[in-house]
Amino acid sequence: MRILALITVIITGIILIYGTVDMPDWGDPNSPASKHVSPRYIEEALEKTATPNIVTAVLADYRSYDTLGET
């Protein structure tokens, strides 16, 4: 039984490592999140949230929708 658990952990680890091979480097300005998502938040934050501070808009408005279903 311990061998089966070890094999399962090893296979899961290999799959997780394989899944991260295609991920962009940390902080890469050419990643999809930096090219498409971030500019949208920067351009539309004031209009959609009526909050002048972008950090507050993201944390209080956008992230609150993310955690709404978690509680």
N, C-alpha and C positions, 0 to 999 in steps of 0.2 A: 504494500500500500504506500510506503514511503517513496518507493521508486516511481510509482505513478504520479505522486504529487510533485516530485522533483522534475520529472519529464514535463509535466504540465506547466510548471513555473518557468522552465527553460524555454519551452515553445512560446509561451506568452511573452517572455522577455524578448525573444527574437522578433516576434511580430511587432511589438512596440518599437523596437529599435528600427526595424524596417520601415515602419510608418513615419518615423521622424526624418528619414533621409531626404525627402522632398521638401521639407519645411524650409522657409527662408531663414537666413542668419538673423540672430537677435538684433533688432534695431536697423535692419536693412531698409533704407529709404525707398527701394524699388519693390518692396513686398506689396501684395494686394491690399493689405490693411492700410498701409501708408499712402498708397496711390488713390484708393477709392473711398475707404471708410472715413479716415481722419479728415480729409478735406470737406467731406459732407458735414461732419459735426461742426467743424470750424466755421463753415459758411452759413449753416442754417440754425445754429444754436440759439442765437438771440431772437430770431424770428419765430421759431417754434416753441421756445420755452419762456420767453420774456425775462430771461436771466442774463444780465450783462457779463457775468463771469463764466467763461467756458467750462472751467473745472467744476464749478458748482452746478452748471447745467447738466453736465455729463453724470456727475455723481448723484444729484438729487432727482433729476428727471428721467434721463435715459436708463440709468442703472436701477432705479426704483421699479421700472417695468420688468426688469430681469428678475428681481427678487420677489416680485409680487406673487408669482406662482410657487415659490419655494417655501413660503411660510404656511 
